[in-house]
């Protein structure tokens, strides 16, 4: 799941460090895909660091349930097949595109149906003390956090997730994500055609997209 879908599960939580933890695995991956941390069993003297660890573990649980769900398997496959004609000549792998597109559409639907407010999400991140985050990263084994913090400060200041509420921007968001792997993933023509597919598929998901959140919440509550 993407940032805002992870946030949905804990939208009523007041602990900013826990909220940060629920998205930190993806923030680190976006900052530098070579960063690999496994703090799942970390226990620290600082309770705020432990909150980040708890949020991190929640992220892993949610992703595990989501990626094994019939919802994800079915819709990522269907969307992949519909996107293939729109991306002829692109180096992007169709499976990767279907996977990411489903997650971005879900984020868009959470925002456009008023299930969450993206400003609340950013407020949580801005409330976290950088020193505590660095304390967590050091304890988790990251020797140099400068690259992460450079990305993280830009992520907060840009407020890019606000654009996820604009359905026509989903293809552009897909392009930005793919540019981390491929230098020139799409032409303007690709983006136009992908947008047409995504807008149509969004309407299909609108009716029952909340079913995946209810399913995952049910699985989390039985732990």
C-alpha positions in Angstrom: 0.0 0.0 0.0 1.0 3.6 -0.5 1.6 6.3 2.1 -2.0 7.5 2.5 -3.5 4.0 2.6 -1.1 3.1 5.4 -2.1 6.3 7.2 -5.8 5.4 6.9 -5.5 2.6 9.4 -4.1 4.9 12.1 -5.8 8.2 11.1 -7.1 8.6 14.7 -3.8 7.9 16.4 -2.2 11.0 18.1 1.4 9.7 18.3 3.3 11.3 15.5 6.2 8.8 15.9 3.9 5.8 15.4 2.4 7.5 12.3 5.9 8.1 10.9 6.8 4.5 11.6 3.8 3.3 9.5 5.3 5.0 6.4 9.0 5.0 7.2 9.9 1.8 5.3 8.6 3.4 2.1 10.2 6.8 2.8 13.6 5.1 3.2 13.1 3.1 0.0 12.2 6.3 -1.9 15.2 8.1 -0.4 17.7 5.4 -1.3 16.7 2.0 -2.5 20.0 0.6 -1.2 19.0 1.2 2.4 17.9 -2.1 4.0 17.0 -2.0 7.7 15.4 -4.7 9.9 14.4 -3.0 13.2 11.4 -5.2 13.8 12.7 -6.5 17.1 14.5 -3.3 18.2 13.8 -2.2 21.8 15.1 1.2 22.8 15.4 3.2 26.0 13.6 6.1 24.3 9.8 5.3 24.1 9.5 7.6 21.0 11.9 5.4 19.2 9.9 2.3 20.2 6.8 4.0 18.8 8.5 4.3 15.4 9.4 0.6 15.7 5.7 -0.3 16.5 4.6 1.8 13.5 7.2 0.1 11.3 5.9 -3.3 12.3 2.3 -2.2 11.6 3.4 -1.2 8.1 4.8 -4.7 7.4 1.6 -6.4 8.7 -0.6 -4.2 6.5 1.5 -4.8 3.4 1.6 -8.5 3.9 -2.2 -8.7 4.2 -2.7 -6.4 1.2 -0.3 -8.0 -1.2 -1.7 -11.5 -0.4 -5.4 -10.4 -0.8 -7.7 -11.4 -3.6 -8.4 -7.7 -4.0 -4.8 -6.7 -4.8 -4.1 -9.8 -6.9 -7.3 -9.4 -9.0 -7.2 -5.7 -9.6 -3.4 -5.3 -10.2 -3.7 -8.1 -12.8 -6.8 -6.6 -14.5 -5.3 -3.1 -14.5 -2.0 -4.4 -15.8 -3.8 -6.0 -18.8 -5.7 -2.8 -19.5 -2.5 -0.6 -19.3 -0.4 -2.8 -21.6 -1.8 -1.3 -24.9 -1.3 2.2 -23.4 2.4 1.7 -22.7 3.6 0.2 -26.0 7.4 0.9 -26.3 7.8 1.8 -22.7 10.6 0.0 -20.7 8.3 -0.3 -17.6 7.3 -3.8 -16.6 3.5 -4.2 -16.9 3.3 -6.0 -13.5 5.1 -3.2 -11.8 2.8 -0.6 -13.4 -0.4 -2.5 -12.4 0.8 -2.9 -8.8 1.6 0.8 -8.3 -1.4 2.1 -10.2 -3.8 0.2 -8.0 -2.2 1.6 -4.9 -2.3 5.2 -6.2 -5.9 4.9 -7.2 -6.8 3.7 -3.7 -5.0 6.7 -2.2 -6.9 9.0 -4.6 -10.2 7.4 -3.6 -9.4 7.9 0.2 -8.9 11.6 -0.4 -11.7 12.3 -2.9 -14.3 10.4 -0.7 -13.2 12.3 2.4 -11.9 9.3 4.3 -8.7 11.0 5.3 -7.2 14.5 5.1 -3.7 14.7 3.7 -2.9 17.8 5.8 -3.4 15.7 8.9 -0.8 13.2 7.6 1.8 15.9 7.0 1.1 17.6 10.3 2.1 14.3 12.0 5.4 14.1 10.1 6.2 17.8 10.9 5.6 17.2 14.6 8.3 14.5 14.8 11.7 15.6 16.2 14.5 15.0 13.7 16.8 13.9 16.6 14.4 11.1 17.5 14.2 9.9 14.0 18.0 9.9 13.7 18.2 8.0 17.0 16.0 5.4 15.5 18.0 5.2 12.3 21.2 4.9 14.2 19.9 2.1 16.4 18.5 0.3 13.4 22.0 0.3 11.9 22.0 3.1 9.4 25.5 4.7 9.5 24.8 7.7 7.3 21.3 9.2 7.5 22.2 12.4 5.5 20.7 11.1 2.2 17.5 10.1 3.9 17.0 13.4 5.7 17.7 15.4 2.5 14.8 13.4 0.8 12.6 13.6 3.9 12.8 17.4 4.3 11.9 17.8 0.6 9.1 15.3 0.9 7.5 17.3 3.8 8.0 20.7 2.2 6.8 19.7 -1.3 3.5 18.3 0.0 3.3 16.2 -3.2 0.7 13.9 -1.8 -1.9 16.7 -2.1 -1.9 16.0 -5.8 -3.1 12.5 -5.3 -6.6 14.0 -5.0 -6.4 15.0 -8.6 -7.4 12.0 -10.7 -5.7 13.4 -13.8 -2.4 13.5 -11.9 -2.2 9.7 -11.2 -0.4 8.9 -14.4 2.1 11.7 -13.7 2.6 10.2 -10.2 3.2 6.8 -11.8 5.8 8.4 -14.1 7.6 10.0 -11.1 7.8 6.6 -9.3 9.0 4.8 -12.4 11.7 7.4 -13.0 13.4 6.0 -9.9 14.1 2.9 -12.0 13.9 3.9 -15.7 15.3 7.2 -17.0 12.5 7.9 -19.5 9.6 5.6 -18.7 6.8 7.3 -20.6 6.1 9.7 -23.4 3.4 12.3 -23.2 1.3 10.0 -25.4 1.8 7.2 -22.9 0.6 9.4 -20.0 -2.5 10.5 -21.9 -3.5 6.9 -22.7 -2.7 5.7 -19.2 -4.8 8.5 -17.7 -7.8 7.3 -19.7 -7.4 3.7 -18.4 -6.8 4.9 -14.8 -9.8 7.3 -14.8 -12.1 4.5 -16.0 -10.7 1.9 -13.5 -11.0 4.4 -10.7 -14.8 4.5 -11.3 -14.8 0.7 -11.2 -13.1 0.6 -7.8 -15.1 3.5 -6.3 -18.0 1.3 -5.4 -16.2 -1.2 -3.2 -12.6 -0.1 -2.6 -13.2 0.2 1.2 -13.7 -3.6 1.3 -9.9 -4.1 1.3 -9.5 -1.8 4.3 -12.3 -3.6 6.2 -10.7 -7.0 5.3 -7.2 -5.9 6.6 -8.6 -4.3 9.7 -10.4 -7.6 10.5 -7.1 -9.6 10.1 -5.2 -7.1 12.2 -7.7 -7.2 15.0 -7.4 -11.0 15.3 -3.6 -10.9 16.0 
